[in-house]
Amino acid sequence: MFSYVDKTIREQLARNHQLVDLDQDGREVGDDEIPYISVLGPVNIPRLIDGTIVNLQWYPFVRRVELAHVLTAAKDVKNSESHAFRELLQANMSVNSVFALPGFREQTRPLVRVHSCCLTGDIFGSMRCDCGPQLDAAFRQMKDAGGGAVVYMSGHEGRGIGLWAKAITYLLQDAGQDTFEANVSLGLPEDSRDFSDAAVILRYLLSGRPVQLLSNNPHKREHLEQGGQIVSGVVPLVTGINEHNIRYLRSKRSKGHTLPDDI
């Protein structure tokens, strides 16, 4: 991931503190230490939120692993262990992001949304899920609250199965399966997402301060707290309910998501 970056450019970014290497506890590491995550930024990203232009601060972050190291590790994965190989690539090759509203790093208990990538919902506007409306609503709530941040996990499409497999599961859902059954029918896990890297970046940006988590998924809180990030409370984010995603939402509720009983 890093070999193509010119050494001079890398050194310049590091001097300007625009490229920072972190350990697994979110602490900056020295030249003689092995980094776990590298983070860039902040990069200015103007975004229109509820009719107002807000200059978001973008922090892309990625596991500090060279592609050659991934390929070497892949040799130890047996052909039958495709799940293990997929997890290996997902964990080490995904560039995730933090989109922070101004003042986020100084807030004492900011709103945070850890959002799994959903190309169909976030970009294409699909009504088969509630992802796009949740992302928009999160930014609006943060703006109204005076700050916050979205941690966007790019390797989480289809709860970790990828876009191609997700498209197949949609066809299986149209034939009668629910969203979790469809994953299993492909020999894939119901949910293989890992939110631990979100905990690392939040610990770095907030210096250990707690967050209020915008989520209906109890596993997100569990993963953040297991990673050492304090979660002072959870704020429900129920939005985007429509006739096309009712069955999907009921399936999520059956798996422990905090959603209304009357959906």
Number of C-alpha atoms within 10 A of each C-alpha: 15 12 10 6 9 10 11 9 10 14 13 13 15 14 11 11 14 16 19 20 24 22 19 19 18 25 19 16 16 12 7 6 11 12 19 20 23 21 23 18 17 17 14 14 15 13 14 13 16 14 8 10 11 18 17 21 20 21 22 20 23 21 20 19 18 13 15 11 10 16 13 10 12 16 10 10 14 10 11 8 10 13 15 14 20 15 16 16 15 20 18 19 18 16 18 22 22 27 24 26 22 17 14 22 18 13 16 12 19 23 26 28 26 23 24 23 24 27 16 19 18 18 11 10 15 17 17 19 22 24 23 23 19 21 22 15 19 24 26 17 17 22 19 11 11 15 22 27 27 21 25 21 23 18 25 23 19 26 21 24 24 16 17 10 16 21 13 13 24 18 12 18 18 10 10 11 16 19 21 20 18 24 25 13 13 14 11 17 17 17 14 16 22 20 22 18 24 24 25 23 29 26 23 20 17 19 14 17 19 20 25 18 25 25 22 19 19 13 15 22 24 15 18 24 14 13 20 18 27 20 17 13 14 17 13 14 21 16 15 18 16 14 10 13 17 16 18 17 22 17 16 18 17 10 12 12 17 16 17 10 7 5 13
